[in-house]
Amino acid sequence: MVQMFYYENRGKCCKKLLRYNGVSNKVLLFPEEGWARSASSSYWTLTPFWWSRSRCKVVEVVAGTRRQSTQAKMVDTGTGTLYIIGSFKRMTTDADFKLYLTSNVSSSDFNMGYSMTGTLERGCKKTNTFQMTHFAVIRRRDYEKAYEDPNPT
């Protein structure tokens, strides 16, 4: 049932997928090979606000302990793509970010349990210098539960 919902909404509105079940979405980040800096294990959680359709809360968790949060703007292009644009206030380098997500995933990505895939760009908004740093994926709800609980009963 859950898998059918995601299959029917492949390539459609990303905001609908983010708001599905009304809980936060965990964005898994995999470092890009060409990125010059060392990348520790990190993930983001995206929580759309109930009072705004175009804003969401972004929480970055780095190495399991360090957290940063901010409010970001969601821009839906209507063709199955979503841009999440914002900045972290206390970061000295690469404070601004652009997260590009698409619900038009390939069949192999869908079979691996992903509902959305995309890229993360970090940089500076003033100088308009952004660099692609991570590959981003969001797992489907049914795969998240199976991933967290290896012995379902």
PyRosetta script that sets phi, psi and omega in degrees:
from pyrosetta import init, pose_from_sequence

init()
pose = pose_from_sequence("MVQMFYYENRGKCCKKLLRYNGVSNKVLLFPEEGWARSASSSYWTLTPFWWSRSRCKVVEVVAGTRRQSTQAKMVDTGTGTLYIIGSFKRMTTDADFKLYLTSNVSSSDFNMGYSMTGTLERGCKKTNTFQMTHFAVIRRRDYEKAYEDPNPT")
pose.set_psi(1, -49.6)
pose.set_omega(1, -179.8)
pose.set_phi(2, -66.3)
pose.set_psi(2, -42.4)
pose.set_omega(2, -178.9)
pose.set_phi(3, -63.5)
pose.set_psi(3, -34.8)
pose.set_omega(3, 179.0)
pose.set_phi(4, -65.1)
pose.set_psi(4, -37.3)
pose.set_omega(4, 177.3)
pose.set_phi(5, -59.4)
pose.set_psi(5, -47.0)
pose.set_omega(5, -179.0)
pose.set_phi(6, -68.5)
pose.set_psi(6, -37.5)
pose.set_omega(6, -179.7)
pose.set_phi(7, -66.5)
pose.set_psi(7, -39.4)
pose.set_omega(7, 179.5)
pose.set_phi(8, -70.5)
pose.set_psi(8, -27.3)
pose.set_omega(8, -178.1)
pose.set_phi(9, -99.5)
pose.set_psi(9, 14.0)
pose.set_omega(9, 176.0)
pose.set_phi(10, -66.3)
pose.set_psi(10, 126.6)
pose.set_omega(10, -179.6)
pose.set_phi(11, 83.0)
pose.set_psi(11, 6.6)
pose.set_omega(11, 179.9)
pose.set_phi(12, -109.7)
pose.set_psi(12, -162.1)
pose.set_omega(12, -171.3)
pose.set_phi(13, -57.6)
pose.set_psi(13, 122.6)
pose.set_omega(13, -179.9)
pose.set_phi(14, -73.2)
pose.set_psi(14, -32.2)
pose.set_omega(14, 179.9)
pose.set_phi(15, -62.3)
pose.set_psi(15, -35.0)
pose.set_omega(15, 178.4)
pose.set_phi(16, -64.3)
pose.set_psi(16, -40.0)
pose.set_omega(16, 178.5)
pose.set_phi(17, -69.3)
pose.set_psi(17, -36.4)
pose.set_omega(17, 179.1)
pose.set_phi(18, -68.4)
pose.set_psi(18, -35.0)
pose.set_omega(18, -178.1)
pose.set_phi(19, -86.7)
pose.set_psi(19, -2.6)
pose.set_omega(19, -178.3)
pose.set_phi(20, -63.5)
pose.set_psi(20, 129.8)
pose.set_omega(20, -176.8)
pose.set_phi(21, 69.7)
pose.set_psi(21, -4.7)
pose.set_omega(21, 174.1)
pose.set_phi(22, 66.4)
pose.set_psi(22, 25.5)
pose.set_omega(22, 178.7)
pose.set_phi(23, -120.0)
pose.set_psi(23, 170.8)
pose.set_omega(23, -178.9)
pose.set_phi(24, -73.6)
pose.set_psi(24, 154.5)
pose.set_omega(24, -178.8)
pose.set_phi(25, -110.6)
pose.set_psi(25, 132.8)
pose.set_omega(25, 179.7)
pose.set_phi(26, -91.8)
pose.set_psi(26, 120.5)
pose.set_omega(26, 179.1)
pose.set_phi(27, -99.7)
pose.set_psi(27, 114.0)
pose.set_omega(27, 178.0)
pose.set_phi(28, -83.5)
pose.set_psi(28, 130.7)
pose.set_omega(28, -176.8)
pose.set_phi(29, -112.9)
pose.set_psi(29, 126.2)
pose.set_omega(29, 176.7)
pose.set_phi(30, -115.1)
pose.set_psi(30, 125.5)
pose.set_omega(30, -174.9)
pose.set_phi(31, -62.9)
pose.set_psi(31, 142.1)
pose.set_omega(31, 175.5)
pose.set_phi(32, -74.2)
pose.set_psi(32, 141.6)
pose.set_omega(32, -176.1)
pose.set_phi(33, -65.6)
pose.set_psi(33, -30.6)
pose.set_omega(33, -177.2)
pose.set_phi(34, -85.5)
pose.set_psi(34, 1.4)
pose.set_omega(34, -177.7)
pose.set_phi(35, -78.4)
pose.set_psi(35, 129.9)
pose.set_omega(35, -170.6)
pose.set_phi(36, -75.7)
pose.set_psi(36, -27.4)
pose.set_omega(36, -175.8)
pose.set_phi(37, -86.2)
pose.set_psi(37, 159.8)
pose.set_omega(37, 174.9)
pose.set_phi(38, -75.2)
pose.set_psi(38, 138.9)
pose.set_omega(38, -177.5)
pose.set_phi(39, -119.2)
pose.set_psi(39, 115.0)
pose.set_omega(39, 176.2)
pose.set_phi(40, -80.9)
pose.set_psi(40, 169.0)
pose.set_omega(40, -179.2)
pose.set_phi(41, -68.3)
pose.set_psi(41, 125.6)
pose.set_omega(41, -178.8)
pose.set_phi(42, -146.7)
pose.set_psi(42, 159.3)
pose.set_omega(42, 172.6)
pose.set_phi(43, -149.1)
pose.set_psi(43, 162.4)
pose.set_omega(43, 177.6)
pose.set_phi(44, -118.2)
pose.set_psi(44, 153.0)
pose.set_omega(44, 168.4)
pose.set_phi(45, -118.8)
pose.set_psi(45, 132.4)
pose.set_omega(45, 179.3)
pose.set_phi(46, -110.5)
pose.set_psi(46, 125.5)
pose.set_omega(46, 178.4)
pose.set_phi(47, -127.6)
pose.set_psi(47, 107.0)
pose.set_omega(47, 176.6)
pose.set_phi(48, -66.8)
pose.set_psi(48, 139.8)
pose.set_omega(48, 178.9)
pose.set_phi(49, -76.7)
pose.set_psi(49, 145.1)
pose.set_omega(49, 178.8)
pose.set_phi(50, -75.5)
pose.set_psi(50, -22.7)
pose.set_omega(50, -175.8)
pose.set_phi(51, -93.8)
pose.set_psi(51, -3.7)
pose.set_omega(51, 179.8)
pose.set_phi(52, -145.8)
pose.set_psi(52, 133.2)
pose.set_omega(52, 178.5)
pose.set_phi(53, -82.6)
pose.set_psi(53, -16.2)
pose.set_omega(53, -174.5)
pose.set_phi(54, -111.3)
pose.set_psi(54, 9.4)
pose.set_omega(54, -179.6)
pose.set_phi(55, -126.3)
pose.set_psi(55, 151.6)
pose.set_omega(55, 175.6)
pose.set_phi(56, -148.9)
pose.set_psi(56, 160.6)
pose.set_omega(56, 177.2)
pose.set_phi(57, -97.9)
pose.set_psi(57, 131.0)
pose.set_omega(57, 178.8)
pose.set_phi(58, -115.6)
pose.set_psi(58, 124.5)
pose.set_omega(58, 176.6)
pose.set_phi(59, -118.1)
pose.set_psi(59, 122.5)
pose.set_omega(59, 178.1)
pose.set_phi(60, -100.5)
pose.set_psi(60, 125.5)
pose.set_omega(60, 177.4)
pose.set_phi(61, -114.5)
pose.set_psi(61, 118.9)
pose.set_omega(61, -178.0)
pose.set_phi(62, -113.2)
pose.set_psi(62, 126.2)
pose.set_omega(62, 176.7)
pose.set_phi(63, 56.2)
pose.set_psi(63, 25.2)
pose.set_omega(63, 174.0)
pose.set_phi(64, 82.6)
pose.set_psi(64, -14.0)
pose.set_omega(64, -174.6)
pose.set_phi(65, -121.7)
pose.set_psi(65, -42.1)
pose.set_omega(65, -174.7)
pose.set_phi(66, -84.3)
pose.set_psi(66, 127.2)
pose.set_omega(66, -178.6)
pose.set_phi(67, -124.2)
pose.set_psi(67, 142.2)
pose.set_omega(67, 172.0)
pose.set_phi(68, -135.7)
pose.set_psi(68, 142.4)
pose.set_omega(68, 179.3)
pose.set_phi(69, -134.6)
pose.set_psi(69, 154.4)
pose.set_omega(69, 179.4)
pose.set_phi(70, -158.0)
pose.set_psi(70, 168.0)
pose.set_omega(70, 171.8)
pose.set_phi(71, -100.8)
pose.set_psi(71, 138.5)
pose.set_omega(71, -178.0)
pose.set_phi(72, -129.3)
pose.set_psi(72, 162.6)
pose.set_omega(72, -180.0)
pose.set_phi(73, -99.6)
pose.set_psi(73, 134.5)
pose.set_omega(73, 176.7)
pose.set_phi(74, -103.2)
pose.set_psi(74, 125.4)
pose.set_omega(74, 178.8)
pose.set_phi(75, -118.5)
pose.set_psi(75, 111.2)
pose.set_omega(75, -179.6)
pose.set_phi(76, -96.3)
pose.set_psi(76, 123.4)
pose.set_omega(76, -178.9)
pose.set_phi(77, -83.5)
pose.set_psi(77, -12.3)
pose.set_omega(77, 177.4)
pose.set_phi(78, 88.7)
pose.set_psi(78, -6.6)
pose.set_omega(78, -179.3)
pose.set_phi(79, -110.0)
pose.set_psi(79, 29.1)
pose.set_omega(79, -179.1)
pose.set_phi(80, 85.7)
pose.set_psi(80, 13.6)
pose.set_omega(80, 178.5)
pose.set_phi(81, -122.1)
pose.set_psi(81, 150.8)
pose.set_omega(81, -177.7)
pose.set_phi(82, -141.2)
pose.set_psi(82, 131.6)
pose.set_omega(82, 174.1)
pose.set_phi(83, -106.6)
pose.set_psi(83, 132.6)
pose.set_omega(83, 173.5)
pose.set_phi(84, -116.8)
pose.set_psi(84, 115.6)
pose.set_omega(84, -171.5)
pose.set_phi(85, -120.7)
pose.set_psi(85, 132.4)
pose.set_omega(85, 179.0)
pose.set_phi(86, -173.6)
pose.set_psi(86, -169.6)
pose.set_omega(86, 178.6)
pose.set_phi(87, -151.1)
pose.set_psi(87, 148.8)
pose.set_omega(87, 174.8)
pose.set_phi(88, -94.1)
pose.set_psi(88, 130.0)
pose.set_omega(88, -170.8)
pose.set_phi(89, -71.9)
pose.set_psi(89, -39.4)
pose.set_omega(89, -171.3)
pose.set_phi(90, -92.3)
pose.set_psi(90, 5.6)
pose.set_omega(90, -179.9)
pose.set_phi(91, -85.9)
pose.set_psi(91, 139.8)
pose.set_omega(91, -179.9)
pose.set_phi(92, -88.6)
pose.set_psi(92, -36.4)
pose.set_omega(92, 179.2)
pose.set_phi(93, -118.5)
pose.set_psi(93, 142.4)
pose.set_omega(93, 177.8)
pose.set_phi(94, 52.2)
pose.set_psi(94, 53.5)
pose.set_omega(94, -178.0)
pose.set_phi(95, -75.4)
pose.set_psi(95, -29.7)
pose.set_omega(95, -177.1)
pose.set_phi(96, -88.6)
pose.set_psi(96, 149.4)
pose.set_omega(96, -179.6)
pose.set_phi(97, -143.5)
pose.set_psi(97, 155.7)
pose.set_omega(97, 172.1)
pose.set_phi(98, -134.1)
pose.set_psi(98, 117.2)
pose.set_omega(98, 177.4)
pose.set_phi(99, -106.5)
pose.set_psi(99, 119.7)
pose.set_omega(99, -179.2)
pose.set_phi(100, -106.1)
pose.set_psi(100, 120.8)
pose.set_omega(100, 179.4)
pose.set_phi(101, -124.0)
pose.set_psi(101, 145.2)
pose.set_omega(101, 176.0)
pose.set_phi(102, -133.4)
pose.set_psi(102, 143.0)
pose.set_omega(102, 176.5)
pose.set_phi(103, -93.8)
pose.set_psi(103, -1.5)
pose.set_omega(103, 178.2)
pose.set_phi(104, -87.6)
pose.set_psi(104, 73.9)
pose.set_omega(104, -176.2)
pose.set_phi(105, -89.6)
pose.set_psi(105, 156.6)
pose.set_omega(105, 178.2)
pose.set_phi(106, -73.7)
pose.set_psi(106, 166.2)
pose.set_omega(106, -179.9)
pose.set_phi(107, -64.1)
pose.set_psi(107, -36.9)
pose.set_omega(107, 179.4)
pose.set_phi(108, -67.6)
pose.set_psi(108, -39.7)
pose.set_omega(108, 176.5)
pose.set_phi(109, -66.2)
pose.set_psi(109, -38.2)
pose.set_omega(109, 178.5)
pose.set_phi(110, -65.0)
pose.set_psi(110, -39.9)
pose.set_omega(110, 178.5)
pose.set_phi(111, -68.9)
pose.set_psi(111, -24.4)
pose.set_omega(111, 176.4)
pose.set_phi(112, -81.7)
pose.set_psi(112, -4.2)
pose.set_omega(112, 174.0)
pose.set_phi(113, 100.7)
pose.set_psi(113, 15.0)
pose.set_omega(113, -178.1)
pose.set_phi(114, -94.9)
pose.set_psi(114, 135.4)
pose.set_omega(114, 175.4)
pose.set_phi(115, -97.7)
pose.set_psi(115, -28.4)
pose.set_omega(115, 177.6)
pose.set_phi(116, -143.1)
pose.set_psi(116, 145.8)
pose.set_omega(116, 175.6)
pose.set_phi(117, -131.3)
pose.set_psi(117, 163.9)
pose.set_omega(117, 179.1)
pose.set_phi(118, 174.2)
pose.set_psi(118, -162.7)
pose.set_omega(118, -178.0)
pose.set_phi(119, -132.8)
pose.set_psi(119, 156.8)
pose.set_omega(119, 175.9)
pose.set_phi(120, -117.6)
pose.set_psi(120, 128.2)
pose.set_omega(120, 175.8)
pose.set_phi(121, -114.4)
pose.set_psi(121, 133.5)
pose.set_omega(121, 177.0)
pose.set_phi(122, -118.6)
pose.set_psi(122, 151.2)
pose.set_omega(122, 179.2)
pose.set_phi(123, 168.6)
pose.set_psi(123, -150.1)
pose.set_omega(123, -176.8)
pose.set_phi(124, -123.4)
pose.set_psi(124, 127.7)
pose.set_omega(124, -179.4)
pose.set_phi(125, -74.0)
pose.set_psi(125, -32.0)
pose.set_omega(125, -178.9)
pose.set_phi(126, -62.9)
pose.set_psi(126, -46.5)
pose.set_omega(126, -178.2)
pose.set_phi(127, -93.0)
pose.set_psi(127, -3.5)
pose.set_omega(127, -179.0)
pose.set_phi(128, 54.5)
pose.set_psi(128, 45.9)
pose.set_omega(128, 176.7)
pose.set_phi(129, -115.2)
pose.set_psi(129, 100.5)
pose.set_omega(129, 178.3)
pose.set_phi(130, -114.6)
pose.set_psi(130, 145.5)
pose.set_omega(130, 179.9)
pose.set_phi(131, -130.9)
pose.set_psi(131, 135.4)
pose.set_omega(131, 178.8)
pose.set_phi(132, -70.6)
pose.set_psi(132, 122.2)
pose.set_omega(132, -174.2)
pose.set_phi(133, -112.4)
pose.set_psi(133, -33.2)
pose.set_omega(133, -174.5)
pose.set_phi(134, -140.3)
pose.set_psi(134, 154.6)
pose.set_omega(134, 168.8)
pose.set_phi(135, -97.4)
pose.set_psi(135, 129.8)
pose.set_omega(135, -173.3)
pose.set_phi(136, -116.4)
pose.set_psi(136, 138.4)
pose.set_omega(136, 176.4)
pose.set_phi(137, -137.1)
pose.set_psi(137, 149.6)
pose.set_omega(137, 173.1)
pose.set_phi(138, -121.5)
pose.set_psi(138, 124.7)
pose.set_omega(138, 179.1)
pose.set_phi(139, -79.1)
pose.set_psi(139, 153.5)
pose.set_omega(139, 173.7)
pose.set_phi(140, -71.5)
pose.set_psi(140, 157.9)
pose.set_omega(140, -177.8)
pose.set_phi(141, -60.3)
pose.set_psi(141, -42.6)
pose.set_omega(141, -178.0)
pose.set_phi(142, -66.2)
pose.set_psi(142, -31.5)
pose.set_omega(142, 178.1)
pose.set_phi(143, -78.7)
pose.set_psi(143, -31.0)
pose.set_omega(143, 176.8)
pose.set_phi(144, -62.8)
pose.set_psi(144, -44.4)
pose.set_omega(144, -179.7)
pose.set_phi(145, -65.9)
pose.set_psi(145, -40.8)
pose.set_omega(145, 179.1)
pose.set_phi(146, -68.6)
pose.set_psi(146, -32.2)
pose.set_omega(146, -179.7)
pose.set_phi(147, -71.7)
pose.set_psi(147, -38.4)
pose.set_omega(147, -179.4)
pose.set_phi(148, -77.7)
pose.set_psi(148, -35.1)
pose.set_omega(148, -178.1)
pose.set_phi(149, -114.0)
pose.set_psi(149, 96.2)
pose.set_omega(149, -175.7)
pose.set_phi(150, -71.7)
pose.set_psi(150, -16.4)
pose.set_omega(150, -179.3)
pose.set_phi(151, -117.8)
pose.set_psi(151, 75.3)
pose.set_omega(151, -180.0)
pose.set_phi(152, -70.7)
pose.set_psi(152, 141.4)
pose.set_omega(152, 179.9)
pose.set_phi(153, -115.7)
pose.dump_pdb("model.pdb")
